[in-house]
C-alpha cells in the first residue's frame, strides 16, 4: 500500500511538472487560464485564485490546464485575443511543446542528481570463464584478475573499465595458482575486452517485471539446473538453450530454498532485442560496491543517459508500430509502474531517482505522439497552419480530437488489462 501511495505521488509530481510547463508559457503569452488540474474526475480538493481554479482529481492518471478557447467546438464569450486558438500558430506550438519540454528538463535534472548520489553497483567476480582467439593461449578458465595498473580490482566490469587505450596496461592475475604479470598494449585492449567472458553460474539476479519469467513466478536467487531436461552448469549454456529453442516455451528446472521446482515459461520477442527470444532474467552479481561521481561527471553521464533513454524509446516505439502483435507483452500501465517502483526502491535512493526521471521522460515521449488531444496533435495542427497559411477546419479538428480521445481510452483500458492479467498469471504460478 505504501509503495502504491508513493507511486501515485511520484506520477502526480511528473504530471504537475508537465502541466506547469503549459501553464507558465500560456500565461507568458497572455492566454486566459480557467483551470489547473492534477488528476481527472471529481475533485477531492479545490481552490481558486485570480480567477483560476486549482484542483486535485480523484483519478491520478493525468492532468490538464484548461485554457480559454482551446476547444474548437466551444462558443467563445470573451476576448478572442486571450484564447488559445486566437493566438498565432507558433505561440500555440510553443504552448503545446512547453509541457513535454518541462518533463525533459526535469528528467535531465533527476538523472544528474542521481549520478551525484552514491551509486550502488553490482558486478561479477573477476574470474575468467572462457577466452577466445589469441587470448586463449594467455588466459585459462578459472584465472582470476588481481589488479590492473597497480590498482586492485574486485569485479569483472571494474577490471574492464580500468584498462587504458592510451598507455600500456599491466595486468596481474592468478594462473593455475601462480601470480602472473602481463603487459597489454593500448592497441590490444579492444581485442582483449571482446574475447574474455567472466565466470557466471545459473543463479538468477533479477526477474524483470511483466516479462515471461516474472509471470511464471521466478524469483531472485533461484538457481536454474536444467533447460528442457538438459542440465546446464553456467549462464552461457543456459542462455544458449533458451535463445536457441525452436519451441514457443521452455521448461526450467530450478532450485529454490532446497526444493526442486519446474516452471514452463513462454518465449517472447522483446522489441529492444530484435528477433531474439527471451524470458526476462539477468544473472546474479555477487560483487557489491558504491561509486560516486563528481559534479562534471554527473552532468556528463546524466545528459548521456537522458538522450540515450529518449532515442531507445523512440526506436522501441517504431519497432512496436512495425510489430503491433508485440503490444501486449511490451505495454505497461500504472500497475506495472507501481510494481517496478517497488523493485527499484529496494536498490537504493539513486535508483529510485533514475526511475522517476524515466517516468518524466516517458511522459514527454508519449505526449509528443502525433495524436489529436495530446500535445503532439496540437503541435501538428499549429504547424499545418504555419505551412498552409490557414488553420485546419474546426470541424476536422473536433472530429480528430474525438477519435484521439477514444484511442487514448482504449489504450488505457488495454494497459490495465495487460497489467492485471500479468499479475494474475504470476500469482497463479506462485500458487502452483
Number of C-alpha atoms within 10 A of each C-alpha: 7 8 15 16 10 14 21 17 13 18 21 19 15 24 25 21 21 28 23 19 21 26 23 15 19 24 14 10 17 14 25 22 21 16 18 23 22 24 21 16 14 11 15 11 11 12 9 12 7 7 10 15 16 17 20 20 18 14 15 17 17 18 21 18 21 19 22 23 25 17 18 17 12 9 8 13 8 11 11 15 16 19 21 25 20 16 17 13 23 14 17 24 21 18 25 25 22 23 26 27 20 22 28 25 17 19 28 24 16 23 27 26 18 24 24 21 18 16 18 15 12 16 17 19 22 25 23 19 19 17 20 16 12 11 14 13 9 12 20 18 16 17 23 24 23 21 19 23 14 11 12 15 18 19 22 22 15 18 20 17 10 16 21 18 14 10 12 16 20 18 20 21 21 17 17 13 10 9 13 14 14 11 12 16 13 14 13 12 18 13 13 17 14 11 14 20 17 20 20 19 19 23 21 20 17 19 23 19 20 23 21 25 23 24 25 22 19 25 16 17 18 21 21 24 21 20 23 15 12 13 14 19 13 16 18 16 16 21 17 12 16 21 15 12 15 11 9 10 18 20 16 24 22 23 17 15 9 7 7 13 14 17 17 16 21 18 22 20 15 21 20 15 10 10 10 13 20 21 24 19 20 15 18 21 18 13 14 13 13 10 11 14 15 10 13 11 14 19 19 12 17 23 17 14 17 22 14 11 15 17 13 12 17 14 14 18 19 13 16 18 12 11 11 12 10 16 17 14 17 20 16 20 18 18 19 20 19 20 17 18 21 17 18 17 15 10 13 13 16 21 22 20 21 23 22 22 26 22 19 27 27 21 21 26 20 17 20 21 14 16 21 23 20 18 24 22 22 25 24 19 20 23 18 15 17 15 10 9 10 11 16 15 11 12 11 11 20 16 13 16 20 14 14 18 15 13 14 16 11 11 14 16 13 17 21 17 16 21 22 15 14 24 20 12 16 20 15 13 16 12 8 11
